[in-house]
Amino acid sequence: MDWDTLKAECLACRRCELCTDRTHVVFGQGAQTAEVLFVGEGPGQSEDEQGLPFVGRSGQLLDKYLFAIDLDRSKNCYIANIVKCRPPHNRDPLPTESEACMPWLREQFKLLQPKIVVCLGRIASQRMIRTDFSVTKEHGTFVQKNGVWFMGTFHPAALLRQAQNKPAAFADFVALRDKINEVCLHTY
């Protein structure tokens, strides 16, 4: 499957109840040749309105962290979510919703073939790294699975609520920069 086909099919998705209240499917955004994939849990209100991931206040914070390590969502990284439609009242996605949506992310993963996956927050980390992954205890550590490096870190929205974790999150991005320099083919 190619990017255009995948996106067209995803935009028409009706696999779970989240489709009934969405404004837009939030497919993903970034360079289709990116070696670094960021995965969040699901779109919020701003994302649902614009159809793009991480565009609200948390997205502005994420962009600052990306810029600090020479990443840019339009040039050399890709951003997606576990679920592509906004859960009501920004609640956590239900397991059935996550399961219904995972084939879209798996296809994005196959097309990208990233070297590094950064899981933003508990939901993404527990879905992609390990079901008992603790972001507060294990953030910034890398785990290799099938030749791909995974790291969990704080969700930008959580950092807006708990600013005391911003220095730790920034340190995670510095560690990410080092891992990029170690394993990625393209220079950033």
C-alpha contacts under 8 A as a table, 3 or more apart, distances in Angstrom:
res1	aa1	res2	aa2	distance
1	M	5	T	6.40
1	M	6	L	6.43
1	M	107	E	7.94
2	D	5	T	5.50
2	D	6	L	6.14
2	D	111	L	7.35
3	W	6	L	5.12
3	W	7	K	6.02
3	W	108	Q	7.87
3	W	111	L	7.41
4	D	7	K	5.23
4	D	8	A	6.11
5	T	8	A	5.18
5	T	9	E	6.17
6	L	9	E	5.28
6	L	10	C	6.07
6	L	104	W	7.62
6	L	107	E	7.52
6	L	108	Q	7.98
7	K	10	C	5.02
7	K	11	L	6.02
7	K	27	F	6.68
8	A	11	L	5.26
8	A	12	A	6.56
9	E	12	A	5.31
9	E	13	C	6.38
10	C	13	C	5.02
10	C	25	V	7.57
10	C	27	F	6.96
10	C	104	W	6.78
11	L	24	H	7.91
11	L	25	V	5.61
11	L	27	F	7.18
13	C	19	C	7.24
14	R	17	E	7.37
14	R	19	C	5.68
15	R	19	C	7.69
15	R	100	A	5.92
15	R	101	C	7.50
16	C	19	C	6.33
16	C	96	T	7.80
16	C	97	E	5.98
16	C	100	A	6.41
17	E	20	T	5.74
17	E	97	E	7.74
18	L	21	D	6.15
18	L	22	R	6.63
18	L	85	C	5.84
18	L	86	R	6.67
18	L	87	P	6.20
18	L	88	P	7.93
18	L	97	E	7.46
19	C	22	R	5.41
19	C	85	C	6.43
21	D	88	P	7.99
22	R	25	V	6.89
22	R	48	D	6.60
22	R	85	C	6.06
22	R	86	R	6.33
23	T	48	D	5.64
23	T	49	E	5.94
23	T	51	G	7.86
24	H	48	D	5.25
24	H	49	E	6.43
24	H	50	Q	7.06
24	H	51	G	4.99
24	H	85	C	7.15
25	V	48	D	6.90
25	V	51	G	5.85
25	V	84	K	5.55
25	V	85	C	5.29
26	V	43	P	6.72
26	V	47	E	6.82
26	V	48	D	6.63
26	V	51	G	4.64
26	V	52	L	5.30
26	V	53	P	6.16
26	V	80	A	7.95
26	V	81	N	7.98
26	V	84	K	4.91
26	V	85	C	6.19
27	F	51	G	7.38
27	F	52	L	7.18
27	F	53	P	7.80
27	F	80	A	6.75
27	F	81	N	7.89
27	F	84	K	5.84
28	G	52	L	6.37
28	G	53	P	6.01
28	G	78	Y	7.29
28	G	79	I	5.57
28	G	80	A	4.42
28	G	81	N	7.18
29	Q	52	L	6.60
29	Q	53	P	6.73
29	Q	73	R	6.84
29	Q	74	S	7.51
29	Q	78	Y	5.74
29	Q	79	I	5.34
29	Q	80	A	6.70
30	G	34	A	7.52
30	G	73	R	4.76
30	G	74	S	4.93
30	G	75	K	6.73
30	G	76	N	7.15
30	G	77	C	5.68
30	G	78	Y	4.09
30	G	79	I	6.11
31	A	34	A	5.19
31	A	73	R	6.83
31	A	74	S	5.81
31	A	75	K	5.43
31	A	76	N	5.51
31	A	77	C	5.67
31	A	78	Y	5.64
32	Q	78	Y	7.09
32	Q	111	L	7.77
32	Q	112	L	6.15
33	T	76	N	7.40
33	T	112	L	6.04
34	A	37	L	7.02
34	A	75	K	7.92
34	A	76	N	5.10
34	A	77	C	4.71
34	A	78	Y	5.99
34	A	112	L	6.46
34	A	114	P	6.59
35	E	76	N	7.38
35	E	77	C	6.58
35	E	112	L	7.12
35	E	113	Q	7.01
35	E	114	P	4.23
35	E	115	K	5.15
35	E	116	I	6.39
35	E	184	C	6.58
35	E	186	H	7.99
36	V	76	N	7.46
36	V	77	C	5.08
36	V	78	Y	6.46
36	V	114	P	5.48
36	V	115	K	6.20
36	V	116	I	4.87
36	V	117	V	5.86
36	V	118	V	7.49
36	V	180	I	7.97
37	L	77	C	5.96
37	L	78	Y	4.89
37	L	79	I	5.90
37	L	80	A	7.55
37	L	114	P	6.19
37	L	116	I	6.29
37	L	117	V	4.73
37	L	118	V	6.17
38	F	77	C	7.56
38	F	78	Y	6.14
38	F	79	I	4.71
38	F	80	A	6.26
38	F	117	V	5.78
38	F	118	V	4.70
38	F	119	C	5.97
38	F	120	L	6.91
39	V	79	I	5.96
39	V	80	A	4.97
39	V	81	N	4.93
39	V	82	I	6.73
39	V	117	V	7.26
39	V	118	V	6.22
39	V	119	C	4.97
39	V	120	L	5.84
39	V	124	A	6.37
40	G	79	I	7.84
40	G	80	A	6.39
40	G	81	N	4.47
40	G	82	I	6.25
40	G	119	C	6.22
40	G	120	L	4.86
40	G	121	G	6.69
40	G	123	I	7.67
40	G	124	A	5.65
40	G	155	H	7.41
41	E	81	N	5.17
41	E	82	I	4.95
41	E	83	V	6.37
41	E	92	D	7.58
41	E	93	P	7.35
41	E	120	L	7.38
41	E	121	G	7.30
41	E	123	I	5.65
41	E	124	A	5.31
42	G	81	N	5.08
42	G	82	I	5.87
42	G	83	V	4.93
42	G	84	K	6.11
42	G	85	C	6.69
42	G	86	R	6.11
42	G	87	P	7.33
42	G	93	P	7.26
43	P	46	S	7.77
43	P	47	E	5.24
43	P	48	D	6.04
43	P	53	P	6.33
43	P	54	F	7.37
43	P	81	N	7.24
43	P	83	V	7.49
43	P	84	K	6.67
43	P	85	C	6.15
43	P	86	R	4.82
43	P	87	P	7.53
43	P	90	N	7.80
44	G	47	E	5.28
44	G	48	D	6.07
44	G	86	R	5.71
44	G	87	P	7.68
44	G	90	N	5.81
45	Q	48	D	5.10
45	Q	49	E	6.17
45	Q	86	R	7.14
45	Q	90	N	7.61
46	S	49	E	5.10
46	S	50	Q	6.18
46	S	55	V	6.35
46	S	56	G	5.43
47	E	50	Q	5.19
47	E	51	G	5.38
47	E	52	L	5.18
47	E	53	P	5.45
47	E	54	F	6.32
47	E	55	V	5.88
47	E	56	G	6.93
48	D	51	G	5.27
48	D	52	L	7.32
48	D	85	C	7.03
48	D	86	R	6.15
50	Q	55	V	7.91
52	L	55	V	6.51
53	P	59	G	7.60
53	P	79	I	6.71
53	P	80	A	6.52
53	P	81	N	7.49
54	F	57	R	7.95
54	F	58	S	6.29
54	F	59	G	3.92
54	F	60	Q	7.51
54	F	62	L	7.58
55	V	58	S	7.15
55	V	59	G	4.56
55	V	60	Q	6.58
56	G	59	G	5.12
56	G	60	Q	6.42
57	R	60	Q	5.13
57	R	61	L	6.51
57	R	157	A	7.58
58	S	61	L	5.12
58	S	62	L	6.18
58	S	156	P	4.87
58	S	157	A	4.84
58	S	160	L	7.03
59	G	62	L	4.88
59	G	63	D	6.04
59	G	156	P	7.13
60	Q	63	D	5.09
60	Q	64	K	6.41
61	L	64	K	5.14
61	L	65	Y	6.49
61	L	156	P	6.38
62	L	65	Y	5.15
62	L	66	L	6.14
62	L	156	P	6.12
63	D	66	L	4.94
63	D	67	F	5.99
63	D	72	D	7.36
63	D	73	R	7.90
64	K	67	F	5.11
64	K	68	A	6.22
65	Y	68	A	5.12
65	Y	69	I	6.81
65	Y	170	F	6.87
65	Y	173	F	6.90
66	L	69	I	5.49
66	L	70	D	6.26
66	L	71	L	4.74
66	L	72	D	6.13
66	L	173	F	7.82
67	F	70	D	4.98
67	F	71	L	5.40
67	F	72	D	6.29
68	A	71	L	7.53
69	I	173	F	7.08
69	I	174	V	6.94
69	I	177	R	5.89
70	D	188	Y	6.22
71	L	75	K	7.44
71	L	76	N	5.97
71	L	77	C	6.45
71	L	188	Y	7.08
72	D	75	K	5.30
72	D	76	N	5.73
72	D	77	C	6.26
73	R	76	N	6.24
73	R	77	C	5.18
73	R	78	Y	5.94
73	R	79	I	7.07
74	S	77	C	7.22
74	S	78	Y	7.99
76	N	188	Y	7.41
80	A	105	L	7.48
81	N	84	K	6.13
81	N	105	L	7.42
81	N	124	A	7.88
82	I	98	S	6.23
82	I	101	C	6.73
82	I	102	M	6.33
82	I	105	L	6.65
82	I	124	A	6.56
83	V	86	R	7.58
83	V	93	P	7.15
83	V	97	E	7.00
83	V	98	S	5.72
83	V	101	C	5.36
83	V	102	M	7.20
84	K	101	C	6.89
86	R	90	N	6.77
87	P	90	N	5.33
87	P	91	R	5.74
87	P	92	D	6.94
87	P	93	P	6.04
88	P	91	R	6.08
92	D	123	I	7.58
93	P	97	E	6.03
93	P	98	S	6.17
94	L	97	E	5.15
94	L	98	S	6.26
95	P	98	S	5.08
95	P	99	E	6.03
96	T	99	E	5.08
96	T	100	A	6.11
97	E	100	A	5.11
97	E	101	C	6.25
98	S	101	C	5.19
98	S	102	M	5.98
99	E	102	M	5.32
99	E	103	P	7.83
100	A	103	P	7.10
101	C	104	W	5.76
101	C	105	L	7.12
102	M	105	L	5.15
102	M	106	R	6.07
103	P	106	R	4.94
103	P	107	E	6.16
104	W	107	E	5.24
104	W	108	Q	6.32
105	L	108	Q	4.96
105	L	109	F	6.05
106	R	109	F	4.94
106	R	110	K	6.19
107	E	110	K	4.97
107	E	111	L	6.24
108	Q	111	L	5.19
108	Q	112	L	6.08
109	F	112	L	5.14
109	F	113	Q	5.63
109	F	114	P	6.89
110	K	113	Q	5.35
114	P	117	V	6.80
114	P	148	V	7.06
115	K	147	G	7.59
115	K	148	V	5.09
115	K	149	W	6.24
115	K	183	V	7.04
115	K	184	C	6.50
116	I	148	V	5.76
116	I	149	W	4.68
116	I	150	F	5.82
116	I	151	M	7.83
116	I	180	I	7.59
117	V	148	V	7.34
117	V	149	W	6.20
117	V	150	F	4.77
117	V	151	M	6.40
118	V	150	F	5.87
118	V	151	M	4.93
118	V	152	G	5.80
118	V	153	T	7.24
119	C	122	R	7.99
119	C	124	A	5.24
119	C	125	S	5.04
119	C	128	M	7.41
119	C	150	F	7.29
119	C	151	M	6.04
119	C	152	G	4.58
119	C	153	T	6.25
120	L	124	A	6.12
120	L	125	S	6.85
120	L	152	G	6.15
120	L	153	T	5.41
120	L	154	F	5.72
120	L	155	H	4.57
120	L	156	P	7.36
121	G	124	A	5.85
121	G	125	S	6.10
121	G	135	V	6.67
121	G	152	G	6.76
121	G	153	T	5.84
121	G	154	F	4.82
121	G	155	H	4.11
121	G	156	P	7.92
121	G	158	A	7.94
122	R	125	S	5.08
122	R	126	Q	5.86
122	R	133	F	7.43
122	R	134	S	6.97
122	R	135	V	5.89
122	R	152	G	7.81
122	R	154	F	7.58
122	R	155	H	7.63
123	I	126	Q	5.37
123	I	127	R	6.12
124	A	127	R	5.10
124	A	128	M	5.93
124	A	129	I	7.97
124	A	152	G	7.96
125	S	128	M	5.31
125	S	129	I	5.28
125	S	130	R	6.78
125	S	131	T	7.80
125	S	133	F	6.38
125	S	135	V	7.39
125	S	151	M	7.76
125	S	152	G	5.34
125	S	153	T	7.87
126	Q	129	I	5.63
126	Q	130	R	4.87
126	Q	131	T	4.28
126	Q	132	D	6.12
126	Q	133	F	5.31
126	Q	134	S	7.90
127	R	130	R	6.39
127	R	131	T	6.09
128	M	131	T	7.97
129	I	133	F	6.92
129	I	143	V	7.60
129	I	150	F	6.71
129	I	151	M	7.78
129	I	152	G	7.70
130	R	133	F	5.20
133	F	138	E	7.14
134	S	137	K	5.39
134	S	138	E	5.64
134	S	139	H	7.44
135	V	138	E	5.24
135	V	139	H	4.83
135	V	152	G	6.22
135	V	153	T	5.89
135	V	154	F	6.38
136	T	139	H	6.04
136	T	154	F	7.61
138	E	141	T	5.93
138	E	152	G	7.29
139	H	151	M	7.06
139	H	152	G	5.18
139	H	153	T	4.61
139	H	154	F	7.03
139	H	169	A	7.85
139	H	172	D	7.01
140	G	151	M	5.93
140	G	152	G	6.13
140	G	153	T	5.87
140	G	169	A	7.68
140	G	171	A	7.51
140	G	172	D	4.48
140	G	173	F	7.73
140	G	175	A	6.80
140	G	176	L	7.80
141	T	151	M	5.74
141	T	152	G	7.11
141	T	172	D	7.96
142	F	149	W	6.10
142	F	150	F	5.43
142	F	151	M	4.73
142	F	152	G	7.76
143	V	149	W	5.60
143	V	150	F	5.16
143	V	151	M	6.47
144	Q	147	G	6.04
144	Q	148	V	5.43
144	Q	149	W	4.41
144	Q	150	F	6.08
145	K	148	V	5.31
145	K	149	W	6.42
145	K	150	F	7.32
153	T	169	A	6.50
153	T	172	D	6.81
154	F	158	A	6.63
154	F	159	L	6.76
154	F	165	N	7.88
154	F	169	A	6.22
155	H	158	A	5.26
155	H	159	L	6.51
156	P	159	L	4.98
156	P	160	L	6.46
157	A	160	L	5.16
157	A	161	R	6.68
158	A	161	R	5.13
158	A	162	Q	5.94
159	L	162	Q	4.84
159	L	163	A	5.17
159	L	164	Q	7.69
159	L	165	N	6.15
159	L	166	K	6.00
160	L	163	A	5.75
162	Q	165	N	6.05
162	Q	166	K	7.79
163	A	166	K	5.38
164	Q	167	P	7.08
165	N	168	A	5.37
165	N	169	A	6.22
166	K	169	A	4.99
166	K	170	F	6.05
167	P	170	F	5.08
167	P	171	A	6.22
168	A	171	A	5.02
168	A	172	D	6.33
169	A	172	D	4.96
169	A	173	F	6.50
170	F	173	F	5.06
170	F	174	V	6.36
171	A	174	V	4.96
171	A	175	A	6.24
172	D	175	A	5.01
172	D	176	L	6.14
173	F	176	L	4.72
173	F	177	R	6.17
174	V	177	R	5.01
174	V	178	D	6.47
175	A	178	D	5.09
175	A	179	K	6.29
176	L	179	K	4.99
176	L	180	I	6.07
177	R	180	I	5.09
177	R	181	N	6.31
178	D	181	N	5.14
178	D	182	E	6.23
179	K	182	E	4.89
179	K	183	V	6.10
179	K	184	C	7.89
180	I	183	V	5.47
180	I	184	C	5.22
181	N	184	C	6.13
181	N	187	T	7.58
184	C	187	T	7.38
